[in-house]
Structure formats: structure tokens, C-alpha cells
């Protein structure tokens, strides 16, 4: 018999948003791990807010909202708040009931300075990694490092000479800028929109863009991101960030190794690795103008070839963060805010990866 649409809706419902989420949904494992990491940060959240006044939106909901935006490629906070009104999966993940009102998108901006002040994003990232280490999912001896460019929230039109006298634009919305034939560099020019962004390019023949350098360390057992840092894209950021992160990650019980591409094949970086007790499994440069800093004592063991094969998996991390996580271009101005977003997207990647590993 043909069914007919009901003209009158049900006045009362005994179902919750969680009842609509399938029992085998992969986000259930992710939610359990995220809640455990946030529970460990409860003392930090207590220090962030005053004991008096009107209650704020729980910081746990704000952080898990950022995770959902990365999981489902939501391009803006305004769009997320709109979807939160009718998406039962989102409401269940944030522990919100059917009758709870969606919060305004300006809440993220109002609380971002508070998150930066207390370093919450990095603490949350480390809390997620602590669960992976407790579950035996990470290696403490073998790592890989790499860097990638994240496009800044600024256009090339804003890259102006530092000593330029400001004049009223001919069009405030889209002013005319003609820089054809001009030599522009970070030493003489700066962005008026985001002064911390620098002009950089991926390689010879590639276009230059205002960008930041995203650097990370991956453990080689399951390809989890164990640390990251956002630095100015000045040509030395990848090696400087790698040394800074490896200082705190190298194994104290055994000799650690680090795999990297030929961009890290410099005498200074290799010397820093050996000083820390880290074996530099770095791809040898093919540039005939300089000699490789890696010799036969490093390339002869079988572990060198293994590190060179596994270290390419870090490109999968950057690929997920840029395509699914929406971090190909930052939505924020300034290095600190961009790094905050990077920690949250990196934590989202690890949670998705850990949920699959635990299920397996």
C-alpha cells in the first residue's frame, strides 16, 4: 500500500541525537578518544575562565567543533554553525541535545586569544599522542621529517614596499596594483594584510606565493604525526624546525634515526643530528655544485633504505590536512593563529588514523 506523508508532526520525541548515529559509526571511536584527551585538559580549562560571571560555551565543544570542521571539510566557522542547527551527527559529537541552541560563529574568534594564551591546541595535540603511545601505536626510535607550504590569508596585491607612502586606493574593494617588471623580495617588501607571511615557492619554475612553512615529525611505525611547528617560510625553516622538534623526540634508550628528503642534506643539519645521537637517514643530493653530507657509513646499513621508503608516507599526512582538513590555505592572519589551526587539524588526522588502527 502506498504510504502518505503525515500532515501533523509528533509533539514529543523520546529519541536523542545519539540514537540516530549507527552503533558501528567510526566517529564513535574518535569521540571516545577525543573526550579522553579533553578530560586530561580539564585543569587547564579551569584556569582559563573566571569563577564568576555568565557561563561560557564549554571549551570542549569549541575544540571538538574544530575537529568536525576538519573531518567533514567544512570551509568556515559560519557554515559550521549553520549546519549545527540541523545536523544530528554534529550535535551528538558535541554532546548537545535536540533543544540546545547552536552557538554563534563569533564565539570562535572571541575564545581564540584565550586558547592561544594557555597553549590549549598544542596541549590537546600532545594529549592525543599520549593515548597513541599508551596503546603502543608509535615508535620511539624511528622518525621522518618534512615540510610543506601553507598559503597565507593574503594576496600578492598586499605585498608592498616597506618604505612605501600610503596613498588612498582607487578602489577600496579591489585596488589596481601593477608590479610587472618590479623586483620584489622579503627584504624590501611585506604584506599589509599579514606582515608575518613571506614570499616563497616550492621549487625552481614554481610560482611564488605568500605562505608559511608547516613542518612535522612522523613516527615510522604507523605514520602518526608526533609533532609539528609553523615557521616563517625563509628557506631555513624546515631544517631549523626539524632540529627543534627532534631535540624533544629522540629516544634516550636507543639510537634514533630520522628520514628526510635531499633538502635536509646539509652539513649543519647532519652535524646537529649526530650531536643529538640521531642517525640522519637523509636522501643524498644530486646537485653537482656541492657534495653530499651523507657518507657510506650511513647509507650502507639496510635501515637506511627502509627509512627512505617509509619517510615518503609523511606526504600522506600533508595530503589529508590540505584536502580533507581544508588546510591548504590558512583562514587566519599571523603565525600563532595559523599554528593553532595546524595543531587542531593535525590532531584530527591522528584521531582518524588511530581509530582505524584500534579497530584493526
KAMO-V429954 format. One line per field, one symbol per residue. phi: phi as a letter, one per 30 degrees, with the letter a starting at -180 (. if undefined). burial: # if it has 24 or more other C-alpha atoms within 12 Angstrom, else .. A space follows every 10 residues. Layout:
phi = ???
burial = ???
This chain:
phi = .ddcdddbdd dbbccceddd cedcdddddd dddddddddd ceddddddcd dbjddcdedd dddddddddd dchddadddd dddddbcddd dddchcddcd dddddddddd cddddddchd ddddeddddd dddddicccc bbbbbabbcc dddacddddc edcdddbddd bddbddbbcd idcbbddcba dddbdddbdb bdadicdcbd acccbbbcdd dbiddcaaac bddcjcdddd ddddddeccd dccbddbbca dddcdbdddd ddddddicdd dcdddcdddb cddccddcdd dddddddddd dddddddddd ddcddicdbd cbcjddddde dddddddddd dddddddddd
burial = .......... ......##.. .....###.# #####.##.. #...#..... ......#### ########## #######..# #.##..#### ########.. .##....#.. ##.###..## ########## ##....#### ########## ########## .......... .......... ...#.#..## ##.####### .......### ########## ########## #####.#### ######..## .....##### ######..## .###.##### ####...... .###...#.. ..##.###.# ########.# ##.####### ########## ########## #####.....
